[in-house]
Amino acid sequence: MNGRVNSDLGQIVIDTDVIATYAGSVAVECFGIVGMAAVSVKDGLVRLLKKDSLKHGIHVKIKDNQICLDFHLIIAYGVSIHTIAENLQSNVKYKVEAFTGMEIQAINIFVEGVRAID
């Protein structure tokens, strides 16, 4: 389902891929996040996604014009997961709400792996 925002001149429809891509770009700017993760259902393997496929590590649901985001992340070794999660939720909520004009209902974070930063 796409997001819909009403304006004086008509309706604005925002595709969930646009929201996912923007949220992914905001996420990788946060300290401690190495990147988005893709989990293979077939064999349970987790792999780090390239920068050009950020939306694949994010699932967007829109219900009653409110956004719910699920992030599948790989984080940096040695950094507090709780701190990373709070920072990500705060930044994504602020920036995605400003970008879309829609309210964020929930931001769920799934840590799929840990990597050392070079």
C-alpha positions as CSV (number, residue, x, y, z in Angstrom):
1,M,0.0,0.0,0.0
2,N,1.3,3.5,-0.9
3,G,1.2,6.5,1.4
4,R,-1.3,9.2,0.6
5,V,-1.1,12.9,1.7
6,N,-3.9,15.3,0.8
7,S,-3.0,18.8,-0.3
8,D,-5.1,21.8,-1.4
9,L,-4.5,20.9,-5.0
10,G,-5.0,17.2,-4.9
11,Q,-3.5,14.0,-3.5
12,I,0.2,13.0,-3.2
13,V,0.9,9.3,-3.4
14,I,4.3,8.1,-2.1
15,D,5.5,4.6,-3.1
16,T,6.8,2.4,-0.2
17,D,10.1,1.9,-2.2
18,V,10.7,5.6,-2.0
19,I,10.2,5.6,1.8
20,A,12.4,2.5,2.2
21,T,15.2,4.0,0.1
22,Y,15.1,7.3,2.0
23,A,15.0,5.6,5.4
24,G,17.9,3.4,4.3
25,S,20.0,6.4,3.4
26,V,19.2,8.0,6.7
27,A,20.1,4.8,8.5
28,V,23.6,4.4,7.0
29,E,24.5,7.9,8.1
30,C,24.1,6.8,11.7
31,F,27.2,5.9,13.6
32,G,27.7,2.2,14.3
33,I,25.6,1.0,11.4
34,V,27.7,-0.9,8.8
35,G,24.8,-1.5,6.5
36,M,21.5,-3.1,5.7
37,A,21.2,-6.9,5.8
38,A,19.5,-9.4,3.6
39,V,18.4,-12.7,5.1
40,S,18.1,-15.7,2.8
41,V,15.0,-17.6,3.9
42,K,16.2,-20.6,2.0
43,D,19.5,-21.2,3.9
44,G,19.3,-18.6,6.7
45,L,22.4,-16.7,5.6
46,V,22.8,-13.0,6.3
47,R,24.7,-10.8,3.9
48,L,25.6,-7.2,3.8
49,L,23.9,-5.3,1.0
50,K,25.6,-2.8,-1.2
51,K,24.9,0.9,-0.8
52,D,22.8,0.9,-4.0
53,S,20.3,-1.6,-2.6
54,L,19.5,0.0,0.7
55,K,15.7,-0.5,0.4
56,H,16.1,-4.3,0.4
57,G,17.0,-4.3,4.1
58,I,13.9,-2.4,5.0
59,H,10.3,-3.4,5.0
60,V,7.7,-0.6,4.9
61,K,4.0,-1.1,6.0
62,I,1.5,1.7,5.8
63,K,-1.8,1.4,7.6
64,D,-4.2,4.3,8.2
65,N,-1.6,6.6,6.6
66,Q,0.9,5.7,9.4
67,I,4.3,4.2,8.5
68,C,5.8,1.1,10.2
69,L,9.4,0.4,9.3
70,D,11.4,-2.8,9.9
71,F,15.2,-2.4,9.6
72,H,17.4,-5.5,9.2
73,L,20.9,-4.2,10.1
74,I,24.5,-5.2,10.4
75,I,26.2,-3.1,13.1
76,A,29.7,-2.3,14.1
77,Y,31.5,-4.5,16.6
78,G,32.0,-2.9,20.1
79,V,29.3,-0.3,19.9
80,S,26.2,-0.4,22.2
81,I,23.3,-1.9,20.3
82,H,20.9,0.1,22.5
83,T,22.6,3.4,21.7
84,I,22.6,2.6,18.0
85,A,18.9,1.6,18.0
86,E,17.9,4.8,19.9
87,N,19.9,7.0,17.6
88,L,18.5,5.3,14.4
89,Q,14.9,5.5,15.6
90,S,15.2,9.2,16.5
91,N,16.9,10.2,13.3
92,V,14.7,8.1,11.0
93,K,11.5,9.3,12.8
94,Y,12.4,12.9,12.4
95,K,13.7,12.8,8.8
96,V,11.1,10.4,7.3
97,E,8.2,12.4,8.9
98,A,9.6,15.6,7.5
99,F,10.3,14.0,4.1
100,T,6.9,12.4,3.7
101,G,4.5,14.5,5.8
102,M,3.2,11.2,7.3
103,E,3.5,9.9,10.9
104,I,5.8,7.1,12.0
105,Q,3.9,4.5,14.0
106,A,6.8,2.1,14.7
107,I,10.4,1.5,13.9
108,N,11.5,-2.1,14.5
109,I,15.1,-3.0,14.5
110,F,16.4,-6.5,13.8
111,V,20.2,-6.9,14.3
112,E,21.2,-9.6,11.8
113,G,25.0,-9.4,12.3
114,V,28.0,-7.7,13.7
115,R,31.1,-6.7,11.7
116,A,34.4,-5.1,12.7
117,I,35.0,-1.7,11.1
118,D,38.3,-1.3,9.2
